[in-house]
Amino acid sequence: MGGLLKLDSATLDALEKVARASGKSPSALARKALRNGIEDYWDMLEVKRRECSGEKPIPTR
């Protein structure tokens, strides 16, 4: 599944600046950032679900 993600100019400028500094493409950086954000959000939802259901919390390392 593909799609188009529109970014405001400030975010696009920041993404391009980081891409230049890192030597990575803006697309690769955006994909990684989005994936990490989604994973973090999913983890937060799981923590809340466990809290509400009375399950044991997820152990930390």
MOPAC internal coordinates of N, CA, C and O (Angstrom, degrees):
PM7 1SCF
backbone

  N    0.0000 0     0.00 0     0.00 0    0    0    0
  C    1.4513 1     0.00 0     0.00 0    1    0    0
  C    1.5250 1   107.59 1     0.00 0    2    1    0
  O    1.2310 1   120.53 1   -50.99 1    3    2    1
  N    1.2792 1   116.60 1   129.01 1    3    2    1
  C    1.4600 1   121.35 1   177.87 1    5    3    2
  C    1.5090 1   109.44 1  -115.75 1    6    5    3
  O    1.2310 1   121.11 1    -8.59 1    7    6    5
  N    1.2692 1   115.48 1   171.41 1    7    6    5
  C    1.4505 1   118.54 1   179.07 1    9    7    6
  C    1.5050 1   111.01 1  -172.86 1   10    9    7
  O    1.2310 1   122.18 1    -3.50 1   11   10    9
  N    1.2809 1   113.44 1   176.50 1   11   10    9
  C    1.4496 1   120.81 1  -179.36 1   13   11   10
  C    1.5169 1   108.12 1  -117.81 1   14   13   11
  O    1.2310 1   121.16 1   -49.13 1   15   14   13
  N    1.3019 1   115.38 1   130.87 1   15   14   13
  C    1.4531 1   121.04 1   177.96 1   17   15   14
  C    1.5215 1   107.09 1  -116.48 1   18   17   15
  O    1.2310 1   120.68 1   -60.40 1   19   18   17
  N    1.3125 1   116.30 1   119.60 1   19   18   17
  C    1.4614 1   120.11 1   179.83 1   21   19   18
  C    1.5168 1   109.08 1   -92.97 1   22   21   19
  O    1.2310 1   121.35 1   -49.67 1   23   22   21
  N    1.3254 1   115.02 1   130.33 1   23   22   21
  C    1.4565 1   121.33 1   179.71 1   25   23   22
  C    1.5178 1   109.63 1  -113.01 1   26   25   23
  O    1.2310 1   120.90 1   -33.88 1   27   26   25
  N    1.3279 1   115.89 1   146.12 1   27   26   25
  C    1.4586 1   119.23 1   174.36 1   29   27   26
  C    1.5254 1   108.31 1   -70.12 1   30   29   27
  O    1.2310 1   120.33 1   -17.59 1   31   30   29
  N    1.3063 1   116.98 1   162.41 1   31   30   29
  C    1.4613 1   120.93 1  -172.22 1   33   31   30
  C    1.5280 1   112.50 1   -62.99 1   34   33   31
  O    1.2310 1   119.68 1   143.18 1   35   34   33
  N    1.3220 1   118.22 1   -36.82 1   35   34   33
  C    1.4690 1   120.25 1  -179.98 1   37   35   34
  C    1.5267 1   110.76 1   -65.29 1   38   37   35
  O    1.2310 1   120.40 1   137.93 1   39   38   37
  N    1.3322 1   116.84 1   -42.07 1   39   38   37
  C    1.4657 1   120.79 1   179.54 1   41   39   38
  C    1.5234 1   110.14 1   -67.94 1   42   41   39
  O    1.2310 1   120.21 1   137.60 1   43   42   41
  N    1.3172 1   117.21 1   -42.40 1   43   42   41
  C    1.4561 1   121.13 1   178.52 1   45   43   42
  C    1.5294 1   110.82 1   -63.03 1   46   45   43
  O    1.2310 1   120.20 1   137.52 1   47   46   45
  N    1.3113 1   117.22 1   -42.48 1   47   46   45
  C    1.4683 1   120.63 1   177.56 1   49   47   46
  C    1.5274 1   110.90 1   -60.74 1   50   49   47
  O    1.2310 1   120.57 1   135.52 1   51   50   49
  N    1.3271 1   116.51 1   -44.48 1   51   50   49
  C    1.4651 1   120.55 1   179.43 1   53   51   50
  C    1.5260 1   110.68 1   -64.28 1   54   53   51
  O    1.2310 1   120.01 1   137.69 1   55   54   53
  N    1.3120 1   117.59 1   -42.31 1   55   54   53
  C    1.4571 1   122.17 1   179.22 1   57   55   54
  C    1.5269 1   110.50 1   -61.50 1   58   57   55
  O    1.2310 1   120.49 1   134.75 1   59   58   57
  N    1.3149 1   116.67 1   -45.25 1   59   58   57
  C    1.4654 1   120.30 1   179.67 1   61   59   58
  C    1.5289 1   111.62 1   -65.63 1   62   61   59
  O    1.2310 1   120.22 1   143.71 1   63   62   61
  N    1.3273 1   117.19 1   -36.29 1   63   62   61
  C    1.4661 1   121.43 1   178.15 1   65   63   62
  C    1.5280 1   110.30 1   -64.41 1   66   65   63
  O    1.2310 1   120.52 1   134.35 1   67   66   65
  N    1.3290 1   116.61 1   -45.65 1   67   66   65
  C    1.4635 1   120.58 1   178.78 1   69   67   66
  C    1.5321 1   110.28 1   -65.58 1   70   69   67
  O    1.2310 1   120.49 1   140.69 1   71   70   69
  N    1.3187 1   116.68 1   -39.31 1   71   70   69
  C    1.4654 1   120.78 1   179.34 1   73   71   70
  C    1.5319 1   110.31 1   -60.93 1   74   73   71
  O    1.2310 1   120.30 1   134.35 1   75   74   73
  N    1.3144 1   117.03 1   -45.65 1   75   74   73
  C    1.4656 1   120.11 1   178.87 1   77   75   74
  C    1.5289 1   110.94 1   -61.86 1   78   77   75
  O    1.2310 1   120.69 1   136.58 1   79   78   77
  N    1.3217 1   116.29 1   -43.42 1   79   78   77
  C    1.4691 1   120.48 1  -177.50 1   81   79   78
  C    1.5325 1   111.99 1   -68.60 1   82   81   79
  O    1.2310 1   120.49 1   148.16 1   83   82   81
  N    1.3311 1   116.67 1   -31.84 1   83   82   81
  C    1.4607 1   120.12 1  -176.26 1   85   83   82
  C    1.5192 1   113.51 1   -93.19 1   86   85   83
  O    1.2310 1   120.54 1   164.16 1   87   86   85
  N    1.3292 1   116.57 1   -15.84 1   87   86   85
  C    1.4562 1   119.76 1  -176.59 1   89   87   86
  C    1.5090 1   113.30 1    77.18 1   90   89   87
  O    1.2310 1   120.36 1  -166.08 1   91   90   89
  N    1.3122 1   116.91 1    13.92 1   91   90   89
  C    1.4668 1   121.77 1   178.57 1   93   91   90
  C    1.5198 1   109.10 1  -107.54 1   94   93   91
  O    1.2310 1   121.01 1   -18.65 1   95   94   93
  N    1.3148 1   115.67 1   161.35 1   95   94   93
  C    1.4600 1   118.56 1  -179.91 1   97   95   94
  C    1.5269 1   110.45 1   -77.85 1   98   97   95
  O    1.2310 1   120.38 1   -30.54 1   99   98   97
  N    1.3305 1   116.88 1   149.46 1   99   98   97
  C    1.4611 1   119.27 1   175.93 1  101   99   98
  C    1.5297 1   112.18 1   -57.21 1  102  101   99
  O    1.2310 1   120.32 1   142.77 1  103  102  101
  N    1.3240 1   116.99 1   -37.23 1  103  102  101
  C    1.4711 1   119.85 1  -179.98 1  105  103  102
  C    1.5164 1   111.32 1   -63.89 1  106  105  103
  O    1.2310 1   120.33 1   135.51 1  107  106  105
  N    1.3338 1   116.98 1   -44.49 1  107  106  105
  C    1.4685 1   120.53 1   179.92 1  109  107  106
  C    1.5267 1   110.58 1   -62.94 1  110  109  107
  O    1.2310 1   120.51 1   137.02 1  111  110  109
  N    1.3249 1   116.62 1   -42.98 1  111  110  109
  C    1.4682 1   119.83 1   179.03 1  113  111  110
  C    1.5215 1   111.47 1   -64.28 1  114  113  111
  O    1.2310 1   120.50 1   137.42 1  115  114  113
  N    1.3281 1   116.65 1   -42.58 1  115  114  113
  C    1.4654 1   120.37 1  -179.76 1  117  115  114
  C    1.5229 1   110.71 1   -64.46 1  118  117  115
  O    1.2310 1   120.19 1   137.15 1  119  118  117
  N    1.3417 1   117.24 1   -42.85 1  119  118  117
  C    1.4709 1   120.01 1   178.38 1  121  119  118
  C    1.5198 1   111.18 1   -60.13 1  122  121  119
  O    1.2310 1   120.94 1   134.44 1  123  122  121
  N    1.3454 1   115.81 1   -45.56 1  123  122  121
  C    1.4715 1   119.63 1  -179.03 1  125  123  122
  C    1.5304 1   111.40 1   -64.76 1  126  125  123
  O    1.2310 1   120.45 1   136.69 1  127  126  125
  N    1.3298 1   116.75 1   -43.31 1  127  126  125
  C    1.4673 1   120.31 1   179.98 1  129  127  126
  C    1.5230 1   111.06 1   -63.91 1  130  129  127
  O    1.2310 1   120.73 1   137.60 1  131  130  129
  N    1.3252 1   116.21 1   -42.40 1  131  130  129
  C    1.4592 1   120.16 1   179.41 1  133  131  130
  C    1.5286 1   110.74 1   -65.31 1  134  133  131
  O    1.2310 1   120.48 1   136.20 1  135  134  133
  N    1.3377 1   116.68 1   -43.80 1  135  134  133
  C    1.4627 1   120.73 1   178.92 1  137  135  134
  C    1.5230 1   110.46 1   -60.98 1  138  137  135
  O    1.2310 1   120.25 1   134.23 1  139  138  137
  N    1.3344 1   117.13 1   -45.77 1  139  138  137
  C    1.4664 1   120.60 1   179.72 1  141  139  138
  C    1.5281 1   111.19 1   -62.90 1  142  141  139
  O    1.2310 1   120.66 1   138.37 1  143  142  141
  N    1.3278 1   116.34 1   -41.63 1  143  142  141
  C    1.4670 1   119.99 1   178.44 1  145  143  142
  C    1.5098 1   112.25 1   -63.14 1  146  145  143
  O    1.2310 1   120.34 1   138.54 1  147  146  145
  N    1.3244 1   116.95 1   -41.46 1  147  146  145
  C    1.4671 1   121.14 1   178.86 1  149  147  146
  C    1.5207 1   110.22 1   -65.56 1  150  149  147
  O    1.2310 1   120.11 1   137.08 1  151  150  149
  N    1.3359 1   117.39 1   -42.92 1  151  150  149
  C    1.4664 1   120.24 1   178.56 1  153  151  150
  C    1.5244 1   111.05 1   -62.50 1  154  153  151
  O    1.2310 1   120.14 1   137.30 1  155  154  153
  N    1.3234 1   117.34 1   -42.70 1  155  154  153
  C    1.4683 1   120.70 1   177.90 1  157  155  154
  C    1.5250 1   111.12 1   -62.43 1  158  157  155
  O    1.2310 1   120.83 1   137.82 1  159  158  157
  N    1.3267 1   116.02 1   -42.18 1  159  158  157
  C    1.4638 1   120.13 1   179.73 1  161  159  158
  C    1.5245 1   110.28 1   -64.91 1  162  161  159
  O    1.2310 1   120.24 1   137.85 1  163  162  161
  N    1.3160 1   117.14 1   -42.15 1  163  162  161
  C    1.4667 1   121.24 1   178.30 1  165  163  162
  C    1.5364 1   110.28 1   -60.97 1  166  165  163
  O    1.2310 1   120.44 1   136.36 1  167  166  165
  N    1.3322 1   116.76 1   -43.64 1  167  166  165
  C    1.4623 1   120.64 1   177.89 1  169  167  166
  C    1.5270 1   111.13 1   -60.11 1  170  169  167
  O    1.2310 1   120.42 1   137.79 1  171  170  169
  N    1.3362 1   116.80 1   -42.21 1  171  170  169
  C    1.4570 1   120.92 1   178.90 1  173  171  170
  C    1.5239 1   110.86 1   -62.84 1  174  173  171
  O    1.2310 1   120.46 1   138.45 1  175  174  173
  N    1.3337 1   116.73 1   -41.55 1  175  174  173
  C    1.4651 1   119.78 1   177.96 1  177  175  174
  C    1.5278 1   111.11 1   -62.77 1  178  177  175
  O    1.2310 1   120.10 1   141.60 1  179  178  177
  N    1.3298 1   117.42 1   -38.40 1  179  178  177
  C    1.4669 1   121.35 1   179.28 1  181  179  178
  C    1.5277 1   110.27 1   -66.38 1  182  181  179
  O    1.2310 1   120.06 1   139.51 1  183  182  181
  N    1.3143 1   117.48 1   -40.49 1  183  182  181
  C    1.4619 1   120.73 1   177.71 1  185  183  182
  C    1.5321 1   109.69 1   -61.78 1  186  185  183
  O    1.2310 1   120.12 1   133.84 1  187  186  185
  N    1.3217 1   117.38 1   -46.16 1  187  186  185
  C    1.4682 1   120.62 1   179.17 1  189  187  186
  C    1.5211 1   111.49 1   -63.30 1  190  189  187
  O    1.2310 1   120.54 1   139.69 1  191  190  189
  N    1.3434 1   116.57 1   -40.31 1  191  190  189
  C    1.4621 1   120.07 1   178.83 1  193  191  190
  C    1.5222 1   110.43 1   -61.05 1  194  193  191
  O    1.2310 1   120.66 1   136.49 1  195  194  193
  N    1.3261 1   116.34 1   -43.51 1  195  194  193
  C    1.4673 1   119.94 1  -179.91 1  197  195  194
  C    1.5233 1   111.37 1   -66.54 1  198  197  195
  O    1.2310 1   120.39 1   141.28 1  199  198  197
  N    1.3202 1   116.86 1   -38.72 1  199  198  197
  C    1.4629 1   119.85 1   177.82 1  201  199  198
  C    1.5187 1   111.01 1   -61.90 1  202  201  199
  O    1.2310 1   120.56 1   135.44 1  203  202  201
  N    1.3214 1   116.54 1   -44.56 1  203  202  201
  C    1.4667 1   121.08 1  -177.68 1  205  203  202
  C    1.5147 1   112.43 1   -69.66 1  206  205  203
  O    1.2310 1   120.13 1   149.11 1  207  206  205
  N    1.3359 1   117.36 1   -30.89 1  207  206  205
  C    1.4607 1   120.14 1  -177.17 1  209  207  206
  C    1.5227 1   112.59 1   -90.01 1  210  209  207
  O    1.2310 1   120.23 1   171.69 1  211  210  209
  N    1.3250 1   117.16 1    -8.31 1  211  210  209
  C    1.4545 1   120.50 1  -179.81 1  213  211  210
  C    1.5206 1   113.25 1    82.92 1  214  213  211
  O    1.2310 1   120.00 1  -172.86 1  215  214  213
  N    1.3375 1   117.61 1     7.14 1  215  214  213
  C    1.4580 1   120.48 1   177.44 1  217  215  214
  C    1.5183 1   109.99 1   -68.74 1  218  217  215
  O    1.2310 1   121.30 1   -18.37 1  219  218  217
  N    1.3254 1   115.12 1   161.63 1  219  218  217
  C    1.4578 1   120.05 1   176.26 1  221  219  218
  C    1.5217 1   108.92 1   -64.08 1  222  221  219
  O    1.2310 1   120.66 1   -35.50 1  223  222  221
  N    1.3260 1   116.35 1   144.50 1  223  222  221
  C    1.4753 1   118.83 1   178.04 1  225  223  222
  C    1.5355 1   110.28 1   -68.71 1  226  225  223
  O    1.2310 1   121.14 1   -18.47 1  227  226  225
  N    1.2878 1   115.42 1   161.53 1  227  226  225
  C    1.4546 1   121.72 1   176.87 1  229  227  226
  C    1.5261 1   107.36 1   -73.32 1  230  229  227
  O    1.2310 1   120.25 1   -54.70 1  231  230  229
  N    1.3436 1   117.13 1   125.30 1  231  230  229
  C    1.4660 1   117.93 1  -178.61 1  233  231  230
  C    1.5263 1   111.16 1   -66.56 1  234  233  231
  O    1.2310 1   121.14 1   -33.61 1  235  234  233
  N    1.3356 1   115.42 1   146.39 1  235  234  233
  C    1.4615 1   120.49 1   175.18 1  237  235  234
  C    1.5111 1   108.41 1   -95.01 1  238  237  235
  O    1.2310 1   120.99 1   -19.98 1  239  238  237
  N    1.2959 1   115.71 1   160.02 1  239  238  237
  C    1.4803 1   119.44 1  -178.55 1  241  239  238
  C    1.4819 1   111.72 1   -83.74 1  242  241  239
  O    1.2310 1   120.10 1   180.00 1  243  242  241

